[in-house]
Amino acid sequence: MHARALALSLTVLCSSFTAAADTFDAYDFRLQKLGNPFAPGTTFDPSADGNFRVFARQLGAAITSVNLAPPDTLGHAGFAFSAELSVLPLGKTAVPLPTQGAFNGTLLLPSIHVRKGLPFSFEVGARLGWLEKSRMGTATIEAKWALNEGFVDIAVRGNITKLVNSRDFDLTAGGFDIGIGKQFALGGMITLTPYVGWNLVFVEASTGNIDFRPNRTLAQAERPSGSCDAPEDQRSSLCDIDTFKTVSWKQNSHNRFYGGLRFIGGAVMIGVEGSYSVIGKFKDADTNEDREVPAVTAVNFTLGLDF
């Protein structure tokens, strides 16, 4: 009886894991959904490069939409470890996220965050995150310097975040911010710290070769030559394969405003933060149209140890 119960439990557990595994790539990106920028191709879309730029800038804003640390530093012997969660409502974007499966409108980005205090009011940190229902993650390194710690805390911070394990796609975002906060002692080992800040973010993105006709047959994929304007069964296998124009960090920056509240009781740290990234618009060189990039909002939570 016990053996049967154990076997049944293992079967249910394996079935549950398999069902969950089916969603591990639902939010992987399939960039061909943004349109084909290859002009001779029969699936050519003049807005494709503009769509990619909109997508890259919003994704860059999303993965850099979290700070979750007041401007004060940990001290030269201090150390902090926390688990974090960013909630990103991306359902009403100018360009729908090109995910493999249906996107439900809100992206969750859980992460772990480690910070270490250094002498002279410096601090370094690293964050590893995961884009839910995908094989992709984010990696961040940061450095902070407190210009003033005391009655009012003021600090500057620099950071770089990279999207990792993405398919045919490279995205890096980074910048610097300045924050101001005030720590209130509530007695003993308890403190409450509200803070606000401004962040200037730069985004750069590029792609490898992308197949914009992934449903082609094996015979079509092996065809060595043919005009790209010909019917599908007579086109070269190289038709409808191209890259998007690179999104350069020099021309793609935006402002992020954030505010939060951190509570520390003993060594336990709890925090919440909201941010608003204003991206603005750009001129699409291919269509000569102004493309508006909606703002990206985020609500972030943290729970960890500060000692």
Secondary structure, 3 states (H helix, E strand, C coil): CHHHHHHHHHHHHHHHHHHHHCCCCCCCECHHHHCECCCCCCCECCCHHHHHHHHHHHHHHHHCCCCCCCCCCCCCCCEEEEEEEEEEECCCCCCCCCECCCCCCEEEEEEEEEEEEECCCEEEEEEEEECCCCCCEEEEEEEEEEEECCCCEEEEEEEEEEEECCCCEEEEEEEEEEEEECCEEEECCEEEEEEEEEEEEEEEEEECCEECCCCCCHHHHCCCCCCCCCCHHHCCCCCCEECCCCECHHHCEEEEEEEEEEEEECCEEEEEEEEEEECEEEEECCCCEEEEECCEEEEEEEEEEEC
